[in-house]
Amino acid sequence: MVDSRILQTQAALSEAVLELAARTPIAKLGVAELTRRAGINRATFYDHYSSPGELLASVLGEEFETMRDDYLQGRRDGGSPQEVLRDGIDATIRHVEERRDIYARALVDAPDPDLVGMLTSGFEDACFHILQETLDPPMSRAKARIVARFVGAGLVGGITAWLKDPALGRDDLVETLSESFPRWWY
């Protein structure tokens, strides 16, 4: 069982980084401001994270893990692959919209390598599992890693381009990204 103080610290840090990252590019957010807002000391922060960017990537990464798991479960449950893909992309874009201030700052204004890496890795990991678990026959591990990286980076690139120029509405973006997947994906 996890110590309740650790859970409280994690919750305070999560709340503080989400609030502050919505107003300040994560690269400019200092540990002192973050720890003051969370009500903890610097040593406690560094017991858990090396930078505010790593903390933000961790918090958002947990949210993405939930979406990825829902997507994979939809595929395992035998849902229409096209609908499951569209629903997964839709959930991702809704999440980005809910945290638009954070993502615009971290992907467009002052790209943060921790967040870009977390997003790319998260998409890559989900894609790799899909390629290994849902294709018949499964793609080889070597090919799946290459395709998964390509798709992960492409999704991050598409989201970043949309944040720079949101001329497309959310539904059009979801449709555009969904249509970008190769037909064999289904």
C-alpha positions as a Markdown table, in Angstrom:
| # | Residue | x | y | z |
|---|---|---|---|---|
| 1 | Met | 0.0 | 0.0 | 0.0 |
| 2 | Val | 1.3 | 3.5 | -0.9 |
| 3 | Asp | 1.9 | 5.9 | 1.9 |
| 4 | Ser | -0.9 | 8.5 | 2.1 |
| 5 | Arg | 1.7 | 11.3 | 2.3 |
| 6 | Ile | 3.2 | 10.2 | -1.1 |
| 7 | Leu | -0.3 | 10.3 | -2.6 |
| 8 | Gln | -1.0 | 13.7 | -1.1 |
| 9 | Thr | 2.4 | 15.0 | -2.5 |
| 10 | Gln | 1.6 | 13.5 | -5.9 |
| 11 | Ala | -1.8 | 15.1 | -6.0 |
| 12 | Ala | -0.5 | 18.5 | -4.9 |
| 13 | Leu | 2.3 | 18.4 | -7.5 |
| 14 | Ser | -0.1 | 17.3 | -10.2 |
| 15 | Glu | -2.6 | 20.1 | -9.5 |
| 16 | Ala | 0.2 | 22.7 | -9.2 |
| 17 | Val | 1.9 | 21.7 | -12.5 |
| 18 | Leu | -1.4 | 21.6 | -14.5 |
| 19 | Glu | -2.4 | 25.0 | -13.1 |
| 20 | Leu | 1.0 | 26.7 | -13.7 |
| 21 | Ala | 1.7 | 25.1 | -17.1 |
| 22 | Ala | -1.6 | 26.5 | -18.4 |
| 23 | Arg | -0.2 | 30.0 | -17.7 |
| 24 | Thr | 3.6 | 29.6 | -18.2 |
| 25 | Pro | 5.6 | 27.6 | -20.7 |
| 26 | Ile | 6.9 | 24.6 | -18.9 |
| 27 | Ala | 10.5 | 25.4 | -19.9 |
| 28 | Lys | 10.2 | 28.7 | -17.9 |
| 29 | Leu | 8.4 | 27.2 | -14.9 |
| 30 | Gly | 10.8 | 27.1 | -11.9 |
| 31 | Val | 10.9 | 24.4 | -9.3 |
| 32 | Ala | 10.6 | 27.1 | -6.6 |
| 33 | Glu | 7.3 | 28.4 | -7.9 |
| 34 | Leu | 6.0 | 24.8 | -8.4 |
| 35 | Thr | 6.9 | 23.6 | -4.9 |
| 36 | Arg | 5.5 | 26.8 | -3.3 |
| 37 | Arg | 2.2 | 26.3 | -5.2 |
| 38 | Ala | 2.2 | 22.6 | -4.2 |
| 39 | Gly | 3.1 | 23.3 | -0.6 |
| 40 | Ile | 6.1 | 21.0 | -0.5 |
| 41 | Asn | 9.9 | 21.6 | -0.3 |
| 42 | Arg | 12.4 | 21.3 | -3.1 |
| 43 | Ala | 14.0 | 18.2 | -1.7 |
| 44 | Thr | 10.7 | 16.4 | -1.8 |
| 45 | Phe | 10.2 | 17.5 | -5.4 |
| 46 | Tyr | 13.6 | 16.2 | -6.4 |
| 47 | Asp | 12.9 | 12.9 | -4.6 |
| 48 | His | 10.2 | 12.3 | -7.3 |
| 49 | Tyr | 11.2 | 14.3 | -10.5 |
| 50 | Ser | 14.2 | 16.0 | -12.1 |
| 51 | Ser | 12.3 | 18.9 | -13.7 |
| 52 | Pro | 8.8 | 20.5 | -14.0 |
| 53 | Gly | 8.8 | 19.1 | -17.6 |
| 54 | Glu | 9.2 | 15.6 | -16.4 |
| 55 | Leu | 6.4 | 16.1 | -13.8 |
| 56 | Leu | 4.1 | 17.5 | -16.5 |
| 57 | Ala | 4.9 | 14.6 | -18.8 |
| 58 | Ser | 4.2 | 12.1 | -16.1 |
| 59 | Val | 0.8 | 13.7 | -15.2 |
| 60 | Leu | -0.4 | 13.9 | -18.8 |
| 61 | Gly | 1.1 | 10.5 | -19.5 |
| 62 | Glu | -1.1 | 8.9 | -16.9 |
| 63 | Glu | -4.2 | 10.5 | -18.6 |
| 64 | Phe | -2.9 | 9.2 | -22.0 |
| 65 | Glu | -2.4 | 5.7 | -20.5 |
| 66 | Thr | -6.1 | 5.5 | -19.6 |
| 67 | Met | -7.1 | 6.6 | -23.1 |
| 68 | Arg | -4.7 | 4.1 | -24.7 |
| 69 | Asp | -6.0 | 1.3 | -22.5 |
| 70 | Asp | -9.6 | 2.1 | -23.4 |
| 71 | Tyr | -8.6 | 2.0 | -27.1 |
| 72 | Leu | -6.9 | -1.3 | -26.8 |
| 73 | Gln | -9.8 | -2.7 | -24.9 |
| 74 | Gly | -12.2 | -1.6 | -27.7 |
| 75 | Arg | -10.0 | -3.4 | -30.2 |
| 76 | Arg | -9.9 | -6.6 | -28.0 |
| 77 | Asp | -13.7 | -6.4 | -27.6 |
| 78 | Gly | -14.1 | -6.7 | -31.3 |
| 79 | Gly | -15.5 | -3.2 | -32.0 |
| 80 | Ser | -15.3 | -2.0 | -35.6 |
| 81 | Pro | -11.7 | -1.1 | -36.1 |
| 82 | Gln | -12.6 | 2.1 | -37.9 |
| 83 | Glu | -14.9 | 3.2 | -35.2 |
| 84 | Val | -12.5 | 2.2 | -32.4 |
| 85 | Leu | -9.7 | 4.2 | -34.1 |
| 86 | Arg | -11.9 | 7.2 | -34.6 |
| 87 | Asp | -13.1 | 7.0 | -31.0 |
| 88 | Gly | -9.6 | 6.8 | -29.7 |
| 89 | Ile | -8.5 | 9.8 | -31.8 |
| 90 | Asp | -11.6 | 11.7 | -30.7 |
| 91 | Ala | -10.8 | 11.0 | -27.0 |
| 92 | Thr | -7.2 | 12.2 | -27.5 |
| 93 | Ile | -8.3 | 15.4 | -29.2 |
| 94 | Arg | -10.9 | 16.1 | -26.5 |
| 95 | His | -8.1 | 15.7 | -23.9 |
| 96 | Val | -5.9 | 18.1 | -25.9 |
| 97 | Glu | -8.8 | 20.6 | -26.1 |
| 98 | Glu | -9.4 | 20.4 | -22.3 |
| 99 | Arg | -5.7 | 21.1 | -21.7 |
| 100 | Arg | -5.3 | 23.4 | -24.8 |
| 101 | Asp | -3.4 | 26.1 | -22.9 |
| 102 | Ile | -0.8 | 23.5 | -21.7 |
| 103 | Tyr | -0.4 | 21.8 | -25.1 |
| 104 | Ala | -0.2 | 25.1 | -27.0 |
| 105 | Arg | 2.6 | 26.3 | -24.7 |
| 106 | Ala | 4.4 | 23.0 | -24.6 |
| 107 | Leu | 4.1 | 22.0 | -28.3 |
| 108 | Val | 3.9 | 25.3 | -30.1 |
| 109 | Asp | 5.1 | 28.3 | -28.1 |
| 110 | Ala | 8.1 | 26.7 | -26.4 |
| 111 | Pro | 8.4 | 23.0 | -27.4 |
| 112 | Asp | 9.2 | 21.0 | -24.4 |
| 113 | Pro | 11.2 | 17.8 | -25.1 |
| 114 | Asp | 9.7 | 15.9 | -22.1 |
| 115 | Leu | 6.1 | 16.5 | -23.3 |
| 116 | Val | 6.9 | 15.9 | -27.0 |
| 117 | Gly | 8.7 | 12.7 | -26.0 |
| 118 | Met | 5.8 | 11.5 | -23.7 |
| 119 | Leu | 3.2 | 12.1 | -26.4 |
| 120 | Thr | 5.2 | 10.4 | -29.1 |
| 121 | Ser | 6.1 | 7.5 | -26.9 |
| 122 | Gly | 2.5 | 7.1 | -25.7 |
| 123 | Phe | 1.2 | 7.0 | -29.2 |
| 124 | Glu | 4.1 | 4.7 | -30.3 |
| 125 | Asp | 3.4 | 2.3 | -27.4 |
| 126 | Ala | -0.3 | 2.1 | -28.2 |
| 127 | Cys | 0.4 | 1.6 | -31.9 |
| 128 | Phe | 3.0 | -1.1 | -31.2 |
| 129 | His | 0.5 | -3.1 | -29.1 |
| 130 | Ile | -2.2 | -2.7 | -31.8 |
| 131 | Leu | 0.2 | -4.0 | -34.5 |
| 132 | Gln | 1.2 | -6.9 | -32.4 |
| 133 | Glu | -2.2 | -7.8 | -30.9 |
| 134 | Thr | -4.8 | -7.0 | -33.5 |
| 135 | Leu | -3.4 | -7.6 | -37.0 |
| 136 | Asp | -3.9 | -11.1 | -38.5 |
| 137 | Pro | -1.1 | -12.1 | -39.0 |
| 138 | Pro | 0.7 | -9.8 | -36.5 |
| 139 | Met | 3.4 | -7.6 | -37.9 |
| 140 | Ser | 7.0 | -8.5 | -37.0 |
| 141 | Arg | 8.4 | -6.8 | -33.9 |
| 142 | Ala | 11.0 | -4.9 | -36.0 |
| 143 | Lys | 8.5 | -3.6 | -38.5 |
| 144 | Ala | 5.9 | -2.8 | -35.8 |
| 145 | Arg | 8.5 | -0.7 | -34.0 |
| 146 | Ile | 9.2 | 1.4 | -37.1 |
| 147 | Val | 5.6 | 1.8 | -38.1 |
| 148 | Ala | 4.6 | 2.6 | -34.5 |
| 149 | Arg | 7.3 | 5.3 | -34.2 |
| 150 | Phe | 6.2 | 6.8 | -37.6 |
| 151 | Val | 2.5 | 6.9 | -36.5 |
| 152 | Gly | 3.3 | 8.3 | -33.0 |
| 153 | Ala | 5.4 | 11.1 | -34.4 |
| 154 | Gly | 2.8 | 11.8 | -37.1 |
| 155 | Leu | 0.0 | 12.1 | -34.6 |
| 156 | Val | 2.1 | 14.5 | -32.5 |
| 157 | Gly | 2.9 | 16.5 | -35.6 |
| 158 | Gly | -0.8 | 16.6 | -36.6 |
| 159 | Ile | -1.9 | 17.8 | -33.2 |
| 160 | Thr | 0.9 | 20.4 | -33.2 |
| 161 | Ala | -0.1 | 21.7 | -36.6 |
| 162 | Trp | -3.7 | 22.0 | -35.5 |
| 163 | Leu | -2.8 | 23.9 | -32.4 |
| 164 | Lys | -0.7 | 26.3 | -34.5 |
| 165 | Asp | -3.6 | 26.8 | -36.9 |
| 166 | Pro | -6.9 | 25.6 | -35.6 |
| 167 | Ala | -8.7 | 26.3 | -39.0 |
| 168 | Leu | -10.2 | 22.8 | -38.8 |
| 169 | Gly | -12.8 | 22.1 | -36.2 |
| 170 | Arg | -12.3 | 19.2 | -33.8 |
| 171 | Asp | -14.6 | 16.8 | -35.8 |
| 172 | Asp | -12.7 | 17.6 | -39.0 |
| 173 | Leu | -9.4 | 17.1 | -37.3 |
| 174 | Val | -10.5 | 13.7 | -35.9 |
| 175 | Glu | -11.7 | 12.7 | -39.4 |
| 176 | Thr | -8.5 | 13.9 | -41.0 |
| 177 | Leu | -6.3 | 12.0 | -38.6 |
| 178 | Ser | -8.5 | 8.9 | -38.8 |
| 179 | Glu | -8.3 | 9.0 | -42.6 |
| 180 | Ser | -4.5 | 9.3 | -42.4 |
| 181 | Phe | -4.1 | 5.7 | -41.2 |
| 182 | Pro | -3.4 | 3.1 | -43.8 |
| 183 | Arg | -6.2 | 0.8 | -44.8 |
| 184 | Trp | -4.4 | -2.3 | -43.5 |
| 185 | Trp | -4.6 | -0.8 | -40.0 |
| 186 | Tyr | -8.2 | -1.8 | -39.9 |
